[in-house]
């Protein structure tokens, strides 16, 4: 999302192969920084199609976003288990904003002539933008701040040729589980009997 200004802005991480990558960014977005940060971390390194499916699932409460850093007071949910975590939420507005940004990046990729099927979210970053100020009225004639926490989002999609499978110990052998000494002794005792 480019603004009317002529100056191109600098990204936190430049893509390794600029010819095979596309960028997109949104600035001063009126969406909670903390929720958006957690949602962005959840889709990092995902394929573009999977990320869009995940965000749509979040919006329909089928998958949750695991809250890892900003997790104070966040309730537990069973859907967070797939991320090996306990706390999760469904930040719909953050998901909507990220979907719009992914759509923008995808159209940039199509314009550049890249294969949208092979695009992976290589880099995504959420920064806090300057807070917007309002006021709320309290008891005894006092006034407290009532701030919003907007954010800047930037992402880089890169075209990956093939999905690399995780390397195993041997081609045929399954990975062996480490067994404790106590358990080994018990197994030996059982075999003797």
Backbone as JSON Lines, residues from 0, in Angstrom:
{"i":0,"aa":"X","n":[0.86,-1.16,0.0],"ca":[0.0,0.0,0.0],"c":[0.91,1.22,0.0]}
{"i":1,"aa":"X","n":[1.05,1.84,-1.14],"ca":[1.91,3.02,-1.23],"c":[1.07,4.28,-1.05]}
{"i":2,"aa":"X","n":[1.66,5.27,-0.44],"ca":[0.95,6.51,-0.2],"c":[1.31,7.52,-1.28]}
{"i":3,"aa":"X","n":[0.64,8.67,-1.26],"ca":[0.81,9.66,-2.32],"c":[2.21,10.26,-2.34]}
{"i":4,"aa":"X","n":[2.94,10.15,-1.24],"ca":[4.31,10.69,-1.18],"c":[5.21,10.01,-2.2]}
{"i":5,"aa":"X","n":[6.2,10.75,-2.7],"ca":[7.07,10.22,-3.75],"c":[8.14,9.3,-3.19]}
{"i":6,"aa":"X","n":[8.52,9.54,-1.92],"ca":[9.65,8.79,-1.34],"c":[9.26,7.34,-1.04]}
{"i":7,"aa":"X","n":[10.07,6.39,-1.51],"ca":[9.84,4.98,-1.19],"c":[10.44,4.71,0.19]}
{"i":8,"aa":"X","n":[9.73,3.97,1.0],"ca":[10.2,3.75,2.37],"c":[11.08,2.51,2.45]}
{"i":9,"aa":"X","n":[11.87,2.47,3.52],"ca":[12.81,1.38,3.71],"c":[12.14,0.28,4.53]}
{"i":10,"aa":"X","n":[12.36,-0.96,4.15],"ca":[11.82,-2.1,4.88],"c":[12.86,-2.58,5.9]}
{"i":11,"aa":"X","n":[12.39,-3.21,6.97],"ca":[13.29,-3.68,8.03],"c":[14.22,-4.77,7.5]}
{"i":12,"aa":"X","n":[13.7,-5.58,6.55],"ca":[14.52,-6.66,5.98],"c":[14.3,-6.67,4.47]}
{"i":13,"aa":"X","n":[15.39,-6.51,3.75],"ca":[15.28,-6.53,2.28],"c":[15.27,-7.98,1.81]}
{"i":14,"aa":"X","n":[14.5,-8.3,0.77],"ca":[14.45,-9.69,0.28],"c":[15.79,-10.12,-0.32]}
{"i":15,"aa":"X","n":[16.12,-11.42,-0.16],"ca":[17.39,-11.96,-0.67],"c":[17.43,-11.9,-2.19]}
{"i":16,"aa":"X","n":[16.31,-12.25,-2.82],"ca":[16.23,-12.23,-4.28],"c":[15.08,-11.29,-4.69]}
{"i":17,"aa":"X","n":[15.4,-10.0,-4.93],"ca":[14.33,-9.03,-5.21],"c":[13.49,-9.36,-6.44]}
{"i":18,"aa":"X","n":[14.09,-10.04,-7.41],"ca":[13.36,-10.38,-8.64],"c":[12.24,-11.38,-8.37]}
{"i":19,"aa":"X","n":[12.44,-12.22,-7.34],"ca":[11.46,-13.28,-7.02],"c":[10.62,-12.92,-5.8]}
{"i":20,"aa":"X","n":[10.63,-11.64,-5.39],"ca":[9.91,-11.25,-4.18],"c":[9.05,-10.02,-4.44]}
{"i":21,"aa":"X","n":[8.03,-9.87,-3.61],"ca":[7.18,-8.67,-3.65],"c":[6.97,-8.16,-2.23]}
{"i":22,"aa":"X","n":[6.74,-6.85,-2.15],"ca":[6.55,-6.23,-0.84],"c":[5.17,-5.58,-0.77]}
{"i":23,"aa":"X","n":[4.68,-5.4,0.45],"ca":[3.46,-4.64,0.7],"c":[3.55,-4.08,2.1]}
{"i":24,"aa":"X","n":[2.97,-2.91,2.27],"ca":[3.0,-2.34,3.62],"c":[1.79,-1.45,3.85]}
{"i":25,"aa":"X","n":[1.42,-1.34,5.12],"ca":[0.34,-0.43,5.52],"c":[0.84,0.39,6.69]}
{"i":26,"aa":"X","n":[0.57,1.69,6.66],"ca":[1.06,2.57,7.73],"c":[-0.09,3.24,8.45]}
{"i":27,"aa":"X","n":[0.1,3.48,9.73],"ca":[-0.89,4.15,10.58],"c":[-2.26,3.48,10.49]}
{"i":28,"aa":"X","n":[-2.26,2.15,10.57],"ca":[-3.52,1.39,10.45],"c":[-4.26,1.41,11.78]}
{"i":29,"aa":"X","n":[-5.55,1.67,11.73],"ca":[-6.35,1.81,12.95],"c":[-6.81,0.43,13.42]}
{"i":30,"aa":"X","n":[-5.85,-0.35,13.86],"ca":[-6.13,-1.71,14.36],"c":[-5.14,-1.98,15.49]}
{"i":31,"aa":"X","n":[-5.56,-2.71,16.5],"ca":[-4.72,-2.9,17.7],"c":[-3.36,-3.51,17.35]}
{"i":32,"aa":"X","n":[-2.31,-2.88,17.87],"ca":[-0.94,-3.34,17.61],"c":[-0.69,-4.74,18.17]}
{"i":33,"aa":"X","n":[-1.1,-4.98,19.41],"ca":[-0.77,-6.26,20.06],"c":[-1.45,-7.44,19.35]}
{"i":34,"aa":"X","n":[-2.73,-7.29,19.05],"ca":[-3.47,-8.36,18.36],"c":[-2.87,-8.63,16.99]}
{"i":35,"aa":"X","n":[-2.53,-7.55,16.28],"ca":[-1.99,-7.68,14.92],"c":[-0.63,-8.33,14.95]}
{"i":36,"aa":"X","n":[0.17,-8.01,15.96],"ca":[1.49,-8.62,16.09],"c":[1.38,-10.14,16.26]}
{"i":37,"aa":"X","n":[0.47,-10.57,17.11],"ca":[0.29,-12.01,17.35],"c":[-0.23,-12.72,16.1]}
{"i":38,"aa":"X","n":[-1.16,-12.06,15.38],"ca":[-1.72,-12.66,14.16],"c":[-0.64,-12.77,13.08]}
{"i":39,"aa":"X","n":[0.2,-11.74,12.99],"ca":[1.28,-11.75,11.99],"c":[2.28,-12.86,12.28]}
{"i":40,"aa":"X","n":[2.61,-13.06,13.57],"ca":[3.55,-14.13,13.94],"c":[2.98,-15.5,13.59]}
{"i":41,"aa":"X","n":[1.65,-15.63,13.68],"ca":[1.01,-16.92,13.39],"c":[1.13,-17.27,11.91]}
{"i":42,"aa":"X","n":[1.09,-16.25,11.01],"ca":[1.12,-16.56,9.57],"c":[2.52,-16.47,8.97]}
{"i":43,"aa":"X","n":[3.52,-16.11,9.79],"ca":[4.9,-16.0,9.28],"c":[5.38,-17.34,8.73]}
{"i":44,"aa":"X","n":[6.05,-17.32,7.58],"ca":[6.59,-18.5,6.88],"c":[5.52,-19.44,6.32]}
{"i":45,"aa":"X","n":[4.26,-19.01,6.32],"ca":[3.2,-19.83,5.71],"c":[3.17,-19.55,4.21]}
{"i":46,"aa":"X","n":[2.61,-20.51,3.46],"ca":[2.34,-20.26,2.05],"c":[1.19,-19.26,1.96]}
{"i":47,"aa":"X","n":[1.16,-18.49,0.9],"ca":[0.15,-17.44,0.75],"c":[-1.27,-17.99,0.82]}
{"i":48,"aa":"X","n":[-1.51,-19.1,0.13],"ca":[-2.86,-19.69,0.12],"c":[-3.25,-20.19,1.51]}
{"i":49,"aa":"X","n":[-2.3,-20.8,2.21],"ca":[-2.57,-21.3,3.57],"c":[-2.83,-20.13,4.52]}
{"i":50,"aa":"X","n":[-2.06,-19.05,4.37],"ca":[-2.22,-17.89,5.25],"c":[-3.6,-17.25,5.07]}
{"i":51,"aa":"X","n":[-4.05,-17.13,3.82],"ca":[-5.37,-16.55,3.57],"c":[-6.47,-17.46,4.13]}
{"i":52,"aa":"X","n":[-6.28,-18.77,3.98],"ca":[-7.25,-19.73,4.53],"c":[-7.29,-19.65,6.05]}
{"i":53,"aa":"X","n":[-6.1,-19.53,6.67],"ca":[-5.99,-19.43,8.12],"c":[-6.71,-18.18,8.63]}
{"i":54,"aa":"X","n":[-6.47,-17.04,7.98],"ca":[-7.09,-15.79,8.43],"c":[-8.61,-15.83,8.27]}
{"i":55,"aa":"X","n":[-9.08,-16.46,7.19],"ca":[-10.53,-16.6,7.0],"c":[-11.12,-17.53,8.07]}
{"i":56,"aa":"X","n":[-10.35,-18.57,8.44],"ca":[-10.78,-19.47,9.51],"c":[-10.84,-18.75,10.86]}
{"i":57,"aa":"X","n":[-9.88,-17.84,11.09],"ca":[-9.88,-17.06,12.33],"c":[-11.15,-16.21,12.39]}
{"i":58,"aa":"X","n":[-11.53,-15.64,11.25],"ca":[-12.72,-14.78,11.2],"c":[-14.02,-15.56,11.42]}
{"i":59,"aa":"X","n":[-13.97,-16.86,11.12],"ca":[-15.17,-17.69,11.37],"c":[-15.01,-18.58,12.61]}
{"i":60,"aa":"X","n":[-14.01,-18.28,13.43],"ca":[-13.76,-18.98,14.7],"c":[-13.44,-20.46,14.52]}
{"i":61,"aa":"X","n":[-12.89,-20.85,13.37],"ca":[-12.52,-22.26,13.15],"c":[-11.09,-22.54,13.6]}
{"i":62,"aa":"X","n":[-10.22,-21.52,13.52],"ca":[-8.84,-21.64,14.02],"c":[-8.55,-20.4,14.85]}
{"i":63,"aa":"X","n":[-7.69,-20.56,15.86],"ca":[-7.39,-19.4,16.7],"c":[-5.97,-18.91,16.45]}
{"i":64,"aa":"X","n":[-5.71,-17.69,16.9],"ca":[-4.36,-17.13,16.85],"c":[-3.74,-17.35,18.22]}
{"i":65,"aa":"X","n":[-2.6,-18.04,18.31],"ca":[-1.98,-18.24,19.63],"c":[-1.37,-16.92,20.12]}
{"i":66,"aa":"X","n":[-1.67,-16.56,21.35],"ca":[-1.11,-15.33,21.93],"c":[0.07,-15.73,22.8]}
{"i":67,"aa":"X","n":[1.27,-15.41,22.33],"ca":[2.49,-15.85,23.0],"c":[3.12,-14.75,23.84]}
{"i":68,"aa":"X","n":[3.28,-13.55,23.27],"ca":[3.94,-12.47,23.99],"c":[2.93,-11.63,24.78]}
{"i":69,"aa":"X","n":[1.93,-11.11,24.1],"ca":[0.95,-10.25,24.76],"c":[-0.21,-11.11,25.24]}
{"i":70,"aa":"X","n":[0.09,-11.92,26.28],"ca":[-0.86,-12.96,26.66],"c":[-1.47,-12.74,28.05]}
{"i":71,"aa":"X","n":[-1.27,-11.57,28.62],"ca":[-1.81,-11.31,29.96],"c":[-3.33,-11.24,29.92]}
{"i":72,"aa":"X","n":[-3.98,-12.1,30.7],"ca":[-5.43,-12.07,30.77],"c":[-6.14,-12.7,29.58]}
{"i":73,"aa":"X","n":[-5.37,-13.34,28.69],"ca":[-5.97,-13.99,27.52],"c":[-6.44,-15.38,27.94]}
{"i":74,"aa":"X","n":[-7.67,-15.72,27.58],"ca":[-8.24,-17.01,27.97],"c":[-7.62,-18.17,27.23]}
{"i":75,"aa":"X","n":[-7.81,-19.36,27.77],"ca":[-7.28,-20.57,27.13],"c":[-8.3,-21.11,26.15]}
{"i":76,"aa":"X","n":[-7.81,-21.75,25.08],"ca":[-8.74,-22.37,24.14],"c":[-8.1,-23.63,23.55]}
{"i":77,"aa":"X","n":[-8.93,-24.59,23.23],"ca":[-8.45,-25.87,22.73],"c":[-7.79,-25.73,21.36]}
{"i":78,"aa":"X","n":[-8.24,-24.75,20.57],"ca":[-7.7,-24.58,19.22],"c":[-6.23,-24.18,19.23]}
{"i":79,"aa":"X","n":[-5.73,-23.67,20.36],"ca":[-4.32,-23.25,20.45],"c":[-3.37,-24.44,20.51]}
{"i":80,"aa":"X","n":[-3.93,-25.65,20.75],"ca":[-3.08,-26.84,20.88],"c":[-2.3,-27.13,19.61]}
{"i":81,"aa":"X","n":[-2.87,-26.81,18.44],"ca":[-2.17,-27.1,17.19],"c":[-0.88,-26.28,17.05]}
{"i":82,"aa":"X","n":[-0.76,-25.2,17.84],"ca":[0.46,-24.4,17.85],"c":[1.32,-24.71,19.08]}
{"i":83,"aa":"X","n":[0.99,-25.81,19.78],"ca":[1.68,-26.2,21.02],"c":[1.62,-25.05,22.04]}
{"i":84,"aa":"X","n":[0.44,-24.47,22.16],"ca":[0.25,-23.36,23.08],"c":[-1.1,-23.5,23.76]}
{"i":85,"aa":"X","n":[-1.34,-22.69,24.79],"ca":[-2.6,-22.81,25.52],"c":[-3.53,-21.63,25.3]}
{"i":86,"aa":"X","n":[-2.96,-20.42,25.17],"ca":[-3.79,-19.22,25.09],"c":[-4.02,-18.81,23.64]}
{"i":87,"aa":"X","n":[-5.23,-18.43,23.34],"ca":[-5.52,-18.01,21.97],"c":[-6.76,-17.15,21.89]}
{"i":88,"aa":"X","n":[-6.86,-16.37,20.82],"ca":[-8.01,-15.52,20.58],"c":[-8.31,-15.48,19.09]}
{"i":89,"aa":"X","n":[-9.37,-14.77,18.73],"ca":[-9.79,-14.65,17.32],"c":[-9.88,-13.18,16.94]}
{"i":90,"aa":"X","n":[-8.72,-12.5,16.72],"ca":[-8.74,-11.06,16.43],"c":[-9.23,-10.79,15.0]}
{"i":91,"aa":"X","n":[-10.52,-10.57,14.84],"ca":[-11.14,-10.47,13.52],"c":[-10.64,-9.26,12.74]}
{"i":92,"aa":"X","n":[-10.55,-8.11,13.39],"ca":[-10.14,-6.9,12.68],"c":[-8.69,-7.01,12.18]}
{"i":93,"aa":"X","n":[-7.82,-7.58,13.02],"ca":[-6.44,-7.79,12.61],"c":[-6.36,-8.73,11.4]}
{"i":94,"aa":"X","n":[-7.18,-9.78,11.44],"ca":[-7.22,-10.74,10.33],"c":[-7.68,-10.06,9.04]}
{"i":95,"aa":"X","n":[-8.67,-9.18,9.15],"ca":[-9.17,-8.46,7.98],"c":[-8.08,-7.59,7.37]}
{"i":96,"aa":"X","n":[-7.37,-6.84,8.21],"ca":[-6.32,-5.95,7.72],"c":[-5.19,-6.74,7.06]}
{"i":97,"aa":"X","n":[-4.81,-7.86,7.68],"ca":[-3.72,-8.68,7.11],"c":[-4.17,-9.32,5.81]}
{"i":98,"aa":"X","n":[-5.45,-9.72,5.71],"ca":[-5.98,-10.27,4.46],"c":[-5.9,-9.25,3.33]}
{"i":99,"aa":"X","n":[-6.27,-8.0,3.63],"ca":[-6.19,-6.94,2.63],"c":[-4.75,-6.73,2.16]}
{"i":100,"aa":"X","n":[-3.81,-6.8,3.11],"ca":[-2.4,-6.59,2.78],"c":[-1.85,-7.75,1.94]}
{"i":101,"aa":"X","n":[-2.27,-8.98,2.29],"ca":[-1.85,-10.15,1.51],"c":[-2.42,-10.09,0.09]}
{"i":102,"aa":"X","n":[-3.65,-9.61,-0.02],"ca":[-4.29,-9.47,-1.33],"c":[-3.52,-8.46,-2.18]}
{"i":103,"aa":"X","n":[-3.1,-7.36,-1.54],"ca":[-2.32,-6.33,-2.22],"c":[-0.98,-6.89,-2.7]}
{"i":104,"aa":"X","n":[-0.32,-7.66,-1.82],"ca":[0.97,-8.27,-2.17],"c":[0.81,-9.26,-3.31]}
{"i":105,"aa":"X","n":[-0.31,-10.0,-3.28],"ca":[-0.58,-10.99,-4.34],"c":[-0.76,-10.31,-5.7]}
{"i":106,"aa":"X","n":[-1.49,-9.19,-5.71],"ca":[-1.67,-8.48,-6.97],"c":[-0.36,-7.86,-7.45]}
{"i":107,"aa":"X","n":[0.5,-7.45,-6.5],"ca":[1.85,-6.97,-6.87],"c":[2.64,-8.09,-7.53]}
{"i":108,"aa":"X","n":[2.48,-9.32,-7.0],"ca":[3.2,-10.48,-7.54],"c":[2.7,-10.82,-8.95]}
{"i":109,"aa":"X","n":[1.36,-10.75,-9.13],"ca":[0.79,-11.02,-10.46],"c":[1.29,-10.0,-11.48]}
{"i":110,"aa":"X","n":[1.36,-8.74,-11.06],"ca":[1.85,-7.68,-11.94],"c":[3.32,-7.91,-12.31]}
{"i":111,"aa":"X","n":[4.07,-8.46,-11.35],"ca":[5.5,-8.72,-11.56],"c":[5.72,-10.01,-12.35]}
{"i":112,"aa":"X","n":[4.65,-10.8,-12.51],"ca":[4.75,-12.05,-13.27],"c":[5.26,-13.23,-12.47]}
{"i":113,"aa":"X","n":[5.01,-13.23,-11.16],"ca":[5.45,-14.34,-10.31],"c":[4.32,-15.37,-10.18]}
{"i":114,"aa":"X","n":[4.71,-16.6,-9.84],"ca":[3.72,-17.67,-9.61],"c":[3.13,-17.49,-8.22]}
{"i":115,"aa":"X","n":[1.85,-17.17,-8.16],"ca":[1.22,-16.93,-6.84],"c":[1.07,-18.22,-6.03]}
{"i":116,"aa":"X","n":[1.12,-19.37,-6.73],"ca":[0.99,-20.67,-6.02],"c":[2.19,-20.93,-5.12]}
{"i":117,"aa":"X","n":[3.37,-20.4,-5.53],"ca":[4.61,-20.73,-4.81],"c":[5.05,-19.62,-3.85]}
{"i":118,"aa":"X","n":[4.18,-18.66,-3.59],"ca":[4.58,-17.55,-2.72],"c":[4.51,-17.93,-1.25]}
{"i":119,"aa":"X","n":[5.55,-17.53,-0.51],"ca":[5.64,-17.8,0.93],"c":[5.88,-16.47,1.64]}
{"i":120,"aa":"X","n":[5.29,-16.3,2.82],"ca":[5.52,-15.08,3.61],"c":[6.9,-15.18,4.24]}
{"i":121,"aa":"X","n":[7.87,-14.52,3.6],"ca":[9.26,-14.61,4.05],"c":[9.5,-13.71,5.26]}
{"i":122,"aa":"X","n":[8.88,-12.52,5.23],"ca":[9.11,-11.55,6.31],"c":[7.81,-10.82,6.58]}
{"i":123,"aa":"X","n":[7.45,-10.71,7.84],"ca":[6.28,-9.89,8.22],"c":[6.61,-9.24,9.55]}
{"i":124,"aa":"X","n":[6.33,-7.95,9.63],"ca":[6.68,-7.22,10.85],"c":[5.59,-6.21,11.17]}
{"i":125,"aa":"X","n":[5.3,-6.09,12.45],"ca":[4.3,-5.13,12.91],"c":[4.97,-4.19,13.91]}
{"i":126,"aa":"X","n":[4.88,-2.9,13.63],"ca":[5.44,-1.89,14.54],"c":[4.31,-1.03,15.09]}
{"i":127,"aa":"X","n":[4.52,-0.53,16.29],"ca":[3.52,0.37,16.89],"c":[3.64,1.75,16.25]}
{"i":128,"aa":"X","n":[2.5,2.33,15.9],"ca":[2.46,3.68,15.33],"c":[2.14,4.67,16.47]}
{"i":129,"aa":"X","n":[2.28,5.96,16.22],"ca":[1.96,6.94,17.28],"c":[0.51,6.77,17.74]}
{"i":130,"aa":"X","n":[0.31,6.83,19.05],"ca":[-1.02,6.61,19.59],"c":[-1.93,7.79,19.29]}
{"i":131,"aa":"X","n":[-3.2,7.49,19.09],"ca":[-4.19,8.54,18.86],"c":[-4.9,8.81,20.18]}
{"i":132,"aa":"X","n":[-5.1,10.09,20.47],"ca":[-5.52,10.5,21.81],"c":[-6.99,10.9,21.85]}
{"i":133,"aa":"X","n":[-7.71,10.33,22.83],"ca":[-9.05,10.8,23.18],"c":[-9.11,10.9,24.7]}
{"i":134,"aa":"X","n":[-10.24,11.32,25.23],"ca":[-10.33,11.44,26.7],"c":[-11.6,10.77,27.2]}
{"i":135,"aa":"X","n":[-11.51,10.26,28.4],"ca":[-12.69,9.68,29.04],"c":[-12.88,10.37,30.39]}
{"i":136,"aa":"X","n":[-14.13,10.51,30.78],"ca":[-14.45,11.3,31.97],"c":[-14.67,10.37,33.16]}
{"i":137,"aa":"X","n":[-13.99,10.67,34.27],"ca":[-14.03,9.8,35.44],"c":[-14.77,10.49,36.59]}
{"i":138,"aa":"X","n":[-14.83,9.76,37.7],"ca":[-15.54,10.29,38.88],"c":[-14.82,11.53,39.43]}
{"i":139,"aa":"X","n":[-15.57,12.35,40.11],"ca":[-15.05,13.54,40.8],"c":[-14.41,14.53,39.83]}
{"i":140,"aa":"X","n":[-14.92,14.57,38.6],"ca":[-14.47,15.59,37.64],"c":[-13.1,15.37,37.04]}
{"i":141,"aa":"X","n":[-12.6,14.15,37.17],"ca":[-11.26,13.89,36.6],"c":[-11.38,13.44,35.14]}
{"i":142,"aa":"X","n":[-10.25,13.52,34.43],"ca":[-10.2,13.09,33.02],"c":[-9.01,12.15,32.86]}
{"i":143,"aa":"X","n":[-9.24,11.04,32.18],"ca":[-8.15,10.1,31.89],"c":[-7.96,9.96,30.38]}
{"i":144,"aa":"X","n":[-6.75,9.57,29.97],"ca":[-6.55,9.36,28.53],"c":[-7.29,8.11,28.05]}
{"i":145,"aa":"X","n":[-7.62,8.11,26.77],"ca":[-8.38,7.02,26.15],"c":[-7.74,6.81,24.79]}
{"i":146,"aa":"X","n":[-6.59,6.12,24.8],"ca":[-5.72,6.08,23.6],"c":[-6.03,4.88,22.73]}
{"i":147,"aa":"X","n":[-5.82,5.05,21.42],"ca":[-5.86,3.88,20.53],"c":[-4.43,3.52,20.18]}
{"i":148,"aa":"X","n":[-4.2,2.27,19.81],"ca":[-2.83,1.8,19.52],"c":[-2.73,1.33,18.07]}
{"i":149,"aa":"X","n":[-2.57,2.27,17.13],"ca":[-2.47,1.85,15.72],"c":[-1.11,1.22,15.42]}
{"i":150,"aa":"X","n":[-0.96,0.7,14.21],"ca":[0.29,0.01,13.89],"c":[0.67,0.15,12.42]}
{"i":151,"aa":"X","n":[1.93,-0.11,12.13],"ca":[2.44,-0.21,10.76],"c":[2.69,-1.7,10.51]}
{"i":152,"aa":"X","n":[2.32,-2.2,9.33],"ca":[2.59,-3.59,8.96],"c":[3.39,-3.6,7.67]}
{"i":153,"aa":"X","n":[4.42,-4.42,7.62],"ca":[5.15,-4.62,6.36],"c":[5.36,-6.11,6.16]}
{"i":154,"aa":"X","n":[5.3,-6.53,4.89],"ca":[5.54,-7.95,4.61],"c":[6.23,-8.13,3.27]}
{"i":155,"aa":"X","n":[6.96,-9.23,3.17],"ca":[7.65,-9.61,1.94],"c":[7.23,-11.02,1.58]}
{"i":156,"aa":"X","n":[6.72,-11.21,0.36],"ca":[6.41,-12.54,-0.15],"c":[7.52,-12.95,-1.11]}
{"i":157,"aa":"X","n":[8.01,-14.17,-0.96],"ca":[9.06,-14.67,-1.85],"c":[8.58,-15.93,-2.55]}
{"i":158,"aa":"X","n":[9.03,-16.1,-3.79],"ca":[8.63,-17.28,-4.57],"c":[9.6,-18.41,-4.27]}
{"i":159,"aa":"X","n":[9.07,-19.49,-3.73],"ca":[9.89,-20.67,-3.42],"c":[9.61,-21.72,-4.49]}
{"i":160,"aa":"X","n":[10.7,-22.28,-5.07],"ca":[10.55,-23.24,-6.18],"c":[9.87,-24.52,-5.71]}
{"i":161,"aa":"X","n":[10.46,-25.13,-4.68],"ca":[9.89,-26.39,-4.2],"c":[9.89,-26.4,-2.68]}
{"i":162,"aa":"X","n":[8.95,-27.11,-2.12],"ca":[8.86,-27.22,-0.67],"c":[9.9,-28.23,-0.21]}
{"i":163,"aa":"X","n":[10.76,-27.82,0.7],"ca":[11.83,-28.71,1.18],"c":[11.27,-29.55,2.32]}
{"i":164,"aa":"X","n":[11.39,-30.87,2.19],"ca":[10.93,-31.77,3.24],"c":[11.92,-31.76,4.39]}
{"i":165,"aa":"X","n":[11.41,-31.99,5.6],"ca":[12.29,-32.03,6.76],"c":[13.23,-33.22,6.66]}
{"i":166,"aa":"X","n":[14.5,-32.97,6.96],"ca":[15.5,-34.04,6.88],"c":[15.32,-35.02,8.03]}
{"i":167,"aa":"X","n":[15.39,-36.3,7.74],"ca":[15.29,-37.32,8.78],"c":[16.69,-37.9,9.02]}
{"i":168,"aa":"X","n":[16.81,-38.73,10.07],"ca":[18.11,-39.32,10.42],"c":[18.6,-40.22,9.28]}
{"i":169,"aa":"X","n":[17.76,-41.15,8.88],"ca":[18.07,-42.01,7.74],"c":[16.91,-41.94,6.77]}
{"i":170,"aa":"X","n":[17.13,-42.37,5.56],"ca":[16.04,-42.3,4.58],"c":[14.89,-43.25,4.96]}
{"i":171,"aa":"X","n":[15.27,-44.47,5.38],"ca":[14.24,-45.47,5.69],"c":[13.9,-45.51,7.18]}
{"i":172,"aa":"X","n":[14.94,-45.31,8.02],"ca":[14.75,-45.48,9.47],"c":[13.9,-44.34,10.05]}
{"i":173,"aa":"X","n":[12.97,-44.67,10.92],"ca":[12.26,-43.6,11.64],"c":[13.18,-43.01,12.71]}
{"i":174,"aa":"X","n":[12.89,-41.78,13.13],"ca":[13.73,-41.14,14.16],"c":[13.5,-41.86,15.49]}
{"i":175,"aa":"X","n":[14.62,-42.29,16.13],"ca":[14.52,-43.05,17.38],"c":[14.3,-42.1,18.55]}
{"i":176,"aa":"X","n":[13.42,-42.49,19.43],"ca":[13.16,-41.71,20.64],"c":[14.26,-41.98,21.65]}
{"i":177,"aa":"X","n":[14.63,-40.94,22.39],"ca":[15.65,-41.12,23.42],"c":[14.99,-41.75,24.65]}
{"i":178,"aa":"X","n":[15.57,-42.84,25.12],"ca":[15.01,-43.56,26.26],"c":[15.91,-43.35,27.47]}
{"i":179,"aa":"X","n":[15.32,-43.07,28.63],"ca":[16.11,-42.81,29.84],"c":[16.75,-44.11,30.35]}
{"i":180,"aa":"X","n":[17.82,-43.93,31.14],"ca":[18.56,-45.09,31.69],"c":[17.65,-45.95,32.55]}
{"i":181,"aa":"X","n":[16.81,-45.28,33.34],"ca":[15.91,-46.0,34.25],"c":[14.96,-46.9,33.45]}
{"i":182,"aa":"X","n":[14.44,-46.36,32.33],"ca":[13.51,-47.12,31.51],"c":[14.23,-48.3,30.84]}
{"i":183,"aa":"X","n":[15.48,-48.07,30.4],"ca":[16.26,-49.14,29.78],"c":[16.48,-50.29,30.76]}
{"i":184,"aa":"X","n":[16.84,-49.93,32.02],"ca":[17.06,-50.95,33.06],"c":[15.79,-51.75,33.3]}
{"i":185,"aa":"X","n":[14.65,-51.03,33.33],"ca":[13.37,-51.7,33.55],"c":[13.08,-52.69,32.42]}
{"i":186,"aa":"X","n":[13.37,-52.27,31.19],"ca":[13.14,-53.14,30.03],"c":[14.01,-54.39,30.1]}
{"i":187,"aa":"X","n":[15.28,-54.21,30.54],"ca":[16.19,-55.35,30.68],"c":[15.69,-56.31,31.72]}
{"i":188,"aa":"X","n":[15.2,-55.78,32.85],"ca":[14.64,-56.61,33.93],"c":[13.45,-57.42,33.43]}
{"i":189,"aa":"X","n":[12.59,-56.76,32.62],"ca":[11.42,-57.43,32.09],"c":[11.8,-58.57,31.14]}
{"i":190,"aa":"X","n":[12.9,-58.34,30.36],"ca":[13.34,-59.37,29.41],"c":[13.93,-60.58,30.13]}
{"i":191,"aa":"X","n":[14.6,-60.35,31.29],"ca":[15.21,-61.44,32.07],"c":[14.15,-62.36,32.64]}
{"i":192,"aa":"X","n":[13.01,-61.79,33.05],"ca":[11.96,-62.6,33.7],"c":[11.29,-63.53,32.72]}
